[in-house]
């Protein structure tokens, strides 16, 4: 007969993960579950407070609670605050953006633009990092050297 394969569960198996396997739930999973349960309980209490008549609440002995106005106004205020927050966030980000004609968008203060006097990179090596001058970018992208623009002269008499 052949040999029987045995498995010893006390020894850790080879695993690609850097951490050893854990037994049970992690702390983040436990906090997530508690948060999930508490959210459901709080929502159920909110619905009970919002839809239970005041006479029944008084009969149950509950006399200290917010006005029923806040059952509708609270969610509306929260939605309005969320919309205002998104609007304010966009406004703050727009104020932080530089103008389109700012020089800082074209050249960095500590940037490195290659000069003709610099040593060339050795053959077969990775080229050194440099900023590309804006004139070079315009020449490559817009072909400003190869293409010539013809200008037409307009007589004042032809305009009328």
C-alpha positions, 0 to 999 in steps of 0.5 A, spaced: 500 500 500 501 507 499 503 512 504 498 516 507 498 523 507 498 527 514 496 534 515 499 537 522 494 543 523 499 546 529 504 548 523 503 554 519 502 552 512 506 556 507 502 563 505 504 568 501 501 573 506 507 576 510 503 576 517 501 569 520 494 567 520 489 570 525 484 566 529 477 570 530 475 577 528 480 583 528 479 589 532 477 593 525 472 587 524 469 588 531 468 595 531 465 595 524 460 590 527 458 594 533 458 600 529 453 596 524 449 594 530 448 601 534 447 604 527 441 599 526 438 600 534 439 608 533 435 608 527 430 604 530 429 608 536 429 614 531 423 611 527 419 609 534 420 616 536 418 619 530 412 615 529 409 614 536 404 619 538 406 623 544 400 620 548 403 613 547 410 616 549 407 619 555 403 613 557 410 609 557 413 614 561 417 617 556 417 625 557 423 628 556 424 628 548 425 633 542 420 636 539 417 632 533 419 638 529 426 635 529 424 628 526 423 632 519 427 638 520 433 634 522 434 630 516 433 636 512 438 640 515 443 634 515 442 634 507 442 641 506 449 641 511 452 636 506 450 640 500 453 646 503 459 642 505 460 640 498 459 647 495 464 650 500 469 644 499 469 646 491 470 653 493 476 652 497 479 648 492 478 653 486 481 659 491 487 654 491 488 653 484 493 658 481 491 663 475 492 660 468 497 665 466 501 664 473 509 662 471 509 657 476 505 653 472 510 653 467 517 653 470 519 650 477 523 654 482 528 649 483 527 646 476 533 643 472 533 645 465 538 642 461 543 646 457 548 645 451 554 646 456 551 640 460 555 633 460 551 628 455 549 622 458 553 616 457 551 611 451 546 606 453 544 609 460 538 612 463 537 619 461 538 624 467 531 627 469 530 635 466 525 639 465 523 641 458 523 648 456 516 651 454 519 653 447 521 646 446 514 643 448 511 648 444 515 646 438 513 639 439 506 639 440 504 645 435 510 644 430 511 652 430 517 651 426 515 647 421 508 650 419 508 658 417 502 662 417 500 666 411 498 673 413 493 676 408 492 683 408 486 687 408 484 693 404 480 698 408 476 699 401 474 691 401 471 691 408 465 696 406 
